[in-house]
Amino acid sequence: MVQYDRMVLNHLLDTYENSLLSIGENRRKVQIEFRFTRTSIPAYYDESSSEYEKIHILMNALENKNMITVIWKDHKQGHFIQKVRMNADQIDEIYRYTGRKPKHGLEEENRVFLQKYLNEDAPVTVNFVGYLLERLENHKSVKEYITLENLQETEKFLRACVSVEQNKTPCYIREFSIQHFQDSKYFEQIESRIIRVFRQFDEEYKEMDAVELLAEYGIYQTPDFVYFKGDVRLLVEGEEMNLSLLKQGIGISGEDIENIRFSDFSRIQKVITVENLTSFFRYHEENSLLVYLGGYHNRVRRKLLQKIYDAIPAAKYYHFGDIDAGGFLIFLDLRKKTEIPFESFRMDLDTLKQYSQYGKKLTETDKKRLEKLGEEKEFSEVIRYMLEKNIKLEQECIIE
């Protein structure tokens, strides 16, 4: 059963709390009103029900308590309600009647609560909390991220953010959820909110999807495998494996990366990271070690690349990816985070022209991202051409 008295008062309070009146900064007379329309209160216009009379009784009762003033359509008392106007001098009584806490009190409670997260060893969470505090100080809405009335849920959400950032042990999402929340499915319920926070409050994650982002912290949906192939020898628990005998290479779980050693790199002159799996399986290069990245690299893949670089720093290091904004960003991120002197491979203007018949048109988002990347000297020529010709190229189209 709808409590129309509380419903109307809550609408009035929402309007009040979103006005300067609620923080005492209003410089002109503002009237807080709720208009009766078929959209705002449809039951009032339903001729087949008795809600019309019930609503009149409730509104009259609120007016008798001096909480509202009823404005009748065409000044015809008891006929149709046009709107109700809140009596602001009864604001405390209205809050008591609805059982609702004043917004300024909730803001203060949340500010005090959020302060303790500013000292966490979790940079993304600290940035996020700083943003929330700034908005609360200025009496701006934070409902996009947290509910002021539910500190308990806010604490769980922030604890999840911190736990992601501080995770040191590779694990699956449901294991992570059980460990921190004693509920295997809770993290999946808030995952999209967490991903949104991490993308917004750390530039590094802006382009990553959920799988790539969580993998940065060693949290996986499924086992994380690293694929590589080439003429090298592996040592696993003292047993040697000749990788050149496996035409399509081998996939090793991230958990097992620590246990492998490379025993012979003598024939490797190039190390090539590959963005997409189809291209990894199709592509072969003499005297080269190929490593599948799967889009953005993560800690597991970086660990393997560092192992390789420590063993053969004199080799040439290349990255082979899509000729689009995402491919360029993955390359730049790879070089920055590994500190390995990678060069781009088959991501140039000549390659784009050679396979232009397989190209796709740029989206508006593509264009904006490319324009932003245009200052990167390494890709400035190909980016100018892409914008001019409205073209991009997926790595899988490069077939030779």
C-alpha positions as CSV (number, residue, x, y, z in Angstrom):
1,M,0.0,0.0,0.0
2,V,1.4,3.4,-1.0
3,Q,1.8,5.9,1.8
4,Y,1.0,9.0,-0.2
5,D,1.7,11.3,2.6
6,R,5.2,10.1,3.0
7,M,5.7,9.8,-0.7
8,V,4.8,13.5,-1.3
9,L,6.9,14.7,1.7
10,N,9.9,12.7,0.4
11,H,9.6,14.3,-3.0
12,L,9.4,17.7,-1.3
13,L,12.5,16.8,0.8
14,D,14.4,15.7,-2.3
15,T,13.7,19.1,-4.0
16,Y,14.6,20.9,-0.8
17,E,17.9,19.1,-0.4
18,N,18.9,19.8,-3.9
19,S,18.3,23.5,-3.4
20,L,20.5,26.2,-1.8
21,L,17.8,26.6,0.8
22,S,18.9,23.4,2.6
23,I,22.4,24.8,3.3
24,G,21.3,28.3,4.1
25,E,22.8,29.9,1.0
26,N,19.6,30.9,-0.8
27,R,19.5,34.6,-1.6
28,R,15.9,34.7,-2.9
29,K,12.6,33.3,-1.8
30,V,12.3,29.7,-3.1
31,Q,9.1,27.7,-2.8
32,I,9.5,24.0,-2.6
33,E,6.6,22.4,-4.4
34,F,5.3,19.1,-5.7
35,R,3.0,19.2,-8.7
36,F,0.2,16.7,-9.2
37,T,0.4,15.2,-12.7
38,R,-0.5,11.9,-14.3
39,T,3.2,11.0,-14.2
40,S,4.1,12.2,-10.7
41,I,1.1,10.6,-8.9
42,P,-0.9,8.5,-11.5
43,A,-3.2,6.9,-8.8
44,Y,-4.8,10.4,-8.2
45,Y,-6.1,10.3,-11.8
46,D,-7.3,6.8,-11.8
47,E,-11.1,7.1,-11.9
48,S,-11.6,3.4,-11.2
49,S,-10.1,3.5,-7.7
50,S,-10.7,5.2,-4.4
51,E,-7.2,6.6,-4.2
52,Y,-8.4,10.1,-5.1
53,E,-10.4,10.5,-1.9
54,K,-7.6,8.8,0.2
55,I,-5.0,11.2,-1.2
56,H,-7.3,14.2,-0.4
57,I,-7.7,13.0,3.2
58,L,-3.9,12.6,3.6
59,M,-3.0,16.0,2.1
60,N,-5.6,17.7,4.2
61,A,-4.1,16.0,7.3
62,L,-0.6,17.2,6.4
63,E,-2.0,20.7,5.9
64,N,-3.6,20.6,9.3
65,K,-0.2,19.8,10.7
66,N,1.1,22.9,9.0
67,M,3.7,20.8,7.0
68,I,2.2,21.8,3.6
69,T,-0.1,24.1,1.9
70,V,-2.5,22.6,-0.7
71,I,-3.0,24.6,-3.9
72,W,-6.3,23.7,-5.5
73,K,-6.8,23.9,-9.2
74,D,-8.8,27.0,-10.2
75,H,-9.1,27.8,-6.5
76,K,-11.8,25.2,-6.2
77,Q,-11.4,23.8,-2.6
78,G,-11.8,20.0,-2.4
79,H,-11.9,19.6,-6.2
80,F,-8.5,18.9,-7.9
81,I,-5.1,19.4,-6.3
82,Q,-2.8,21.3,-8.6
83,K,0.3,21.1,-6.3
84,V,1.4,21.2,-2.7
85,R,3.9,23.6,-1.2
86,M,6.2,22.7,1.7
87,N,6.2,24.9,4.7
88,A,10.0,25.3,5.2
89,D,9.7,26.4,8.8
90,Q,8.4,22.9,9.6
91,I,11.3,21.2,8.1
92,D,12.4,19.4,11.3
93,E,8.9,18.1,11.8
94,I,8.8,16.9,8.2
95,Y,12.0,14.9,8.7
96,R,10.7,13.4,11.9
97,Y,7.4,12.4,10.2
98,T,9.2,10.7,7.3
99,G,11.8,9.0,9.5
100,R,14.5,10.5,7.3
101,K,17.8,12.1,8.4
102,P,18.6,15.6,7.2
103,K,21.0,15.6,4.3
104,H,23.5,17.9,6.0
105,G,23.7,15.5,8.9
106,L,24.2,12.6,6.6
107,E,26.9,14.5,4.7
108,E,28.8,15.2,7.9
109,E,28.6,11.5,9.0
110,N,29.9,10.4,5.6
111,R,32.7,13.0,5.6
112,V,33.9,11.7,9.0
113,F,33.7,8.1,7.9
114,L,35.5,8.7,4.6
115,Q,38.4,10.5,6.2
116,K,39.9,7.3,7.5
117,Y,40.4,5.9,3.9
118,L,42.8,8.8,3.0
119,N,45.7,7.0,4.7
120,E,45.2,3.6,3.0
121,D,48.0,2.3,0.8
122,A,45.6,2.2,-2.2
123,P,46.1,5.2,-4.6
124,V,43.0,4.7,-6.7
125,T,40.8,4.4,-3.6
126,V,42.4,7.5,-2.0
127,N,41.8,9.5,-5.2
128,F,38.2,8.3,-5.3
129,V,37.6,9.2,-1.6
130,G,39.2,12.6,-2.1
131,Y,36.7,13.2,-4.9
132,L,33.7,12.2,-2.7
133,L,34.9,14.4,0.1
134,E,35.3,17.4,-2.2
135,R,31.7,16.9,-3.5
136,L,30.3,16.5,0.0
137,E,32.2,19.7,1.2
138,N,30.4,21.5,-1.6
139,H,27.0,19.9,-0.9
140,K,27.0,18.1,-4.3
141,S,25.5,14.8,-5.0
142,V,27.5,11.6,-4.7
143,K,24.6,9.1,-5.3
144,E,26.3,8.0,-8.5
145,Y,28.8,6.1,-6.3
146,I,27.5,5.8,-2.7
147,T,24.2,6.1,-0.8
148,L,24.5,8.6,2.1
149,E,22.0,6.7,4.1
150,N,23.9,3.4,3.9
151,L,27.3,3.7,5.5
152,Q,27.5,-0.1,5.9
153,E,27.3,-0.7,2.2
154,T,29.7,2.2,1.5
155,E,32.2,0.6,3.9
156,K,31.9,-2.8,2.1
157,F,32.4,-1.1,-1.3
158,L,35.5,0.9,-0.2
159,R,36.9,-2.2,1.5
160,A,36.5,-4.0,-1.8
161,C,38.4,-1.3,-3.7
162,V,41.2,-1.3,-1.2
163,S,41.4,-5.1,-1.2
164,V,41.7,-5.2,-5.0
165,E,44.6,-2.7,-4.8
166,Q,46.4,-4.5,-2.0
167,N,45.9,-8.0,-3.5
168,K,49.3,-9.8,-3.8
169,T,48.3,-13.4,-4.4
170,P,46.9,-14.5,-7.8
171,C,43.4,-15.8,-7.3
172,Y,40.0,-16.2,-9.0
173,I,37.2,-13.7,-8.6
174,R,35.1,-16.0,-6.4
175,E,38.0,-17.0,-4.2
176,F,38.7,-13.3,-3.7
177,S,35.1,-12.7,-2.8
178,I,35.0,-15.5,-0.3
179,Q,38.3,-14.4,1.3
180,H,37.2,-10.8,1.8
181,F,33.4,-11.0,2.1
182,Q,32.6,-14.6,3.0
183,D,30.3,-14.6,-0.1
184,S,31.5,-16.1,-3.4
185,K,29.2,-13.9,-5.5
186,Y,29.3,-10.6,-3.7
187,F,32.3,-9.2,-5.7
188,E,30.6,-10.0,-9.0
189,Q,27.6,-7.9,-7.8
190,I,29.7,-4.8,-7.3
191,E,32.4,-5.5,-10.0
192,S,31.0,-3.1,-12.6
193,R,31.0,-0.2,-10.0
194,I,34.6,-1.0,-9.0
195,I,35.7,-1.1,-12.6
196,R,34.0,2.3,-13.2
197,V,35.8,3.8,-10.2
198,F,39.2,2.5,-11.3
199,R,38.8,3.7,-14.8
200,Q,37.7,7.2,-13.7
201,F,40.3,7.7,-11.0
202,D,43.4,6.2,-12.6
203,E,44.3,7.2,-16.2
204,E,46.2,3.9,-16.7
205,Y,43.0,2.0,-16.6
206,K,40.8,4.2,-18.8
207,E,41.0,1.9,-21.8
208,M,41.0,-1.5,-20.1
209,D,38.1,-3.8,-19.9
210,A,37.2,-5.5,-16.6
211,V,39.2,-8.7,-17.3
212,E,42.4,-6.7,-18.1
213,L,42.0,-4.4,-15.2
214,L,41.5,-7.0,-12.5
215,A,44.3,-9.1,-14.0
216,E,46.6,-6.1,-13.2
217,Y,45.9,-7.0,-9.5
218,G,46.2,-10.8,-10.0
219,I,42.4,-11.4,-9.9
220,Y,41.1,-13.6,-12.7
221,Q,37.8,-15.0,-14.0
222,T,39.5,-18.1,-15.4
223,P,43.1,-19.4,-15.3
224,D,45.5,-16.8,-16.8
225,F,47.7,-18.5,-19.4
226,V,50.7,-17.0,-21.1
227,Y,51.3,-18.4,-24.6
228,F,54.7,-18.3,-26.3
229,K,56.5,-20.1,-29.1
230,G,60.0,-20.1,-30.7
231,D,63.3,-22.0,-30.8
232,V,64.1,-22.0,-27.1
233,R,64.6,-24.6,-24.4
234,L,62.6,-24.6,-21.1
235,L,63.4,-26.1,-17.8
236,V,60.5,-27.2,-15.6
237,E,61.4,-28.8,-12.4
238,G,64.7,-29.9,-13.9
239,E,63.1,-31.4,-17.0
240,E,64.1,-29.8,-20.3
241,M,61.5,-29.1,-23.1
242,N,62.4,-28.1,-26.6
243,L,59.7,-25.5,-27.5
244,S,60.6,-25.5,-31.2
245,L,59.0,-29.0,-31.5
246,L,55.6,-27.4,-30.8
247,K,54.6,-25.5,-33.9
248,Q,51.9,-23.4,-32.1
249,G,53.9,-23.1,-28.9
250,I,52.7,-23.6,-25.4
251,G,50.4,-22.1,-22.8
252,I,51.6,-21.9,-19.2
253,S,49.4,-20.9,-16.2
254,G,50.4,-17.7,-14.5
255,E,50.8,-19.7,-11.3
256,D,53.5,-21.8,-13.0
257,I,55.5,-18.9,-14.5
258,E,57.7,-18.8,-11.4
259,N,58.7,-22.5,-11.9
260,I,60.0,-22.2,-15.4
261,R,63.5,-21.4,-16.5
262,F,64.8,-20.7,-20.0
263,S,68.0,-22.7,-20.7
264,D,68.9,-21.8,-24.3
265,F,68.1,-18.5,-26.0
266,S,71.1,-18.8,-28.4
267,R,69.0,-18.7,-31.6
268,I,66.7,-15.9,-30.5
269,Q,67.3,-12.5,-32.2
270,K,63.9,-11.0,-31.8
271,V,61.2,-11.1,-29.1
272,I,57.7,-10.1,-30.5
273,T,54.7,-9.6,-28.3
274,V,51.4,-10.2,-30.1
275,E,48.1,-8.5,-29.2
276,N,45.6,-11.0,-30.6
277,L,45.5,-14.8,-30.2
278,T,44.6,-15.6,-33.9
279,S,47.6,-13.6,-35.1
280,F,49.8,-15.3,-32.5
281,F,48.9,-18.8,-33.8
282,R,49.1,-17.7,-37.5
283,Y,52.3,-15.7,-37.3
284,H,55.8,-17.3,-37.5
285,E,59.2,-15.6,-37.6
286,E,62.6,-17.2,-37.8
287,N,64.9,-16.8,-34.9
288,S,62.1,-15.1,-32.9
289,L,60.3,-15.7,-29.6
290,L,56.6,-14.8,-29.8
291,V,54.6,-14.0,-26.7
292,Y,50.8,-13.6,-26.8
293,L,49.7,-10.6,-24.7
294,G,45.9,-10.8,-25.0
295,G,45.2,-7.1,-25.3
296,Y,46.7,-5.2,-22.3
297,H,49.5,-7.0,-20.5
298,N,49.3,-7.8,-16.8
299,R,51.6,-8.7,-14.0
300,V,52.0,-12.3,-15.1
301,R,52.9,-11.4,-18.6
302,R,55.3,-8.6,-17.5
303,K,57.0,-11.1,-15.2
304,L,57.6,-13.4,-18.1
305,L,58.9,-10.6,-20.3
306,Q,61.2,-9.4,-17.6
307,K,62.6,-12.9,-17.3
308,I,63.3,-13.0,-21.0
309,Y,64.8,-9.5,-21.1
310,D,67.1,-10.3,-18.2
311,A,68.4,-13.3,-20.1
312,I,68.7,-11.7,-23.6
313,P,68.9,-7.9,-23.3
314,A,70.7,-7.7,-26.7
315,A,67.7,-9.1,-28.6
316,K,65.4,-6.7,-30.5
317,Y,62.0,-6.3,-28.8
318,Y,58.9,-5.6,-30.9
319,H,55.1,-5.3,-30.3
320,F,52.7,-6.4,-33.0
321,G,49.1,-5.1,-32.6
322,D,46.1,-3.5,-34.1
323,I,46.6,-0.3,-36.2
324,D,44.1,1.6,-34.1
325,A,44.0,3.8,-31.0
326,G,43.7,0.8,-28.7
327,G,46.7,-1.0,-30.4
328,F,48.9,2.2,-30.1
329,L,47.9,2.6,-26.4
330,I,48.7,-1.0,-25.6
331,F,52.1,-0.6,-27.1
332,L,52.9,2.6,-25.2
333,D,51.7,1.1,-22.0
334,L,53.8,-2.0,-22.5
335,R,56.9,0.0,-23.1
336,K,56.3,2.2,-20.1
337,K,55.5,-0.5,-17.6
338,T,58.1,-3.1,-18.6
339,E,60.8,-0.5,-19.2
340,I,61.9,-2.7,-22.1
341,P,62.9,-0.8,-25.3
342,F,60.0,-2.2,-27.5
343,E,59.5,-1.0,-31.0
344,S,56.3,-1.2,-32.9
345,F,56.1,-4.0,-35.5
346,R,53.9,-3.9,-38.6
347,M,51.9,-1.0,-37.1
348,D,53.1,1.6,-39.6
349,L,51.7,3.5,-42.6
350,D,53.1,1.1,-45.2
351,T,51.3,-1.9,-43.6
352,L,48.1,0.0,-43.3
353,K,48.2,0.9,-47.0
354,Q,49.1,-2.6,-48.0
355,Y,46.0,-4.1,-46.3
356,S,43.7,-1.1,-46.7
357,Q,41.1,-3.2,-48.4
358,Y,40.4,-4.9,-45.1
359,G,40.2,-1.6,-43.2
360,K,37.2,-0.4,-41.1
361,K,35.8,3.0,-40.7
362,L,36.7,5.0,-37.6
363,T,34.0,5.7,-35.0
364,E,33.7,9.1,-33.4
365,T,35.4,7.7,-30.3
366,D,38.2,6.4,-32.5
367,K,38.7,9.8,-34.0
368,K,38.9,11.5,-30.6
369,R,41.4,8.9,-29.2
370,L,43.6,9.2,-32.3
371,E,43.6,13.0,-32.2
372,K,44.7,12.8,-28.6
373,L,47.5,10.3,-29.6
374,G,48.6,12.4,-32.6
375,E,51.4,14.0,-30.6
376,E,53.2,10.6,-30.2
377,K,56.0,10.9,-32.8
378,E,56.2,7.2,-33.3
379,F,52.7,7.1,-34.7
380,S,52.1,10.6,-36.0
381,E,52.4,9.8,-39.7
382,V,50.0,6.8,-39.6
383,I,47.6,8.6,-37.4
384,R,47.4,11.5,-39.8
385,Y,46.6,9.1,-42.6
386,M,44.0,7.2,-40.6
387,L,42.2,10.4,-39.7
388,E,42.4,11.7,-43.3
389,K,41.2,8.4,-44.9
390,N,38.8,7.4,-42.0
391,I,40.4,4.0,-41.6
392,K,41.7,1.5,-39.0
393,L,43.0,-2.0,-39.3
394,E,42.7,-5.1,-37.1
395,Q,45.8,-7.1,-36.6
396,E,44.1,-10.3,-37.8
397,C,43.8,-8.8,-41.3
398,I,47.6,-8.8,-41.7
399,I,47.9,-12.3,-43.2
400,E,51.5,-12.6,-44.4
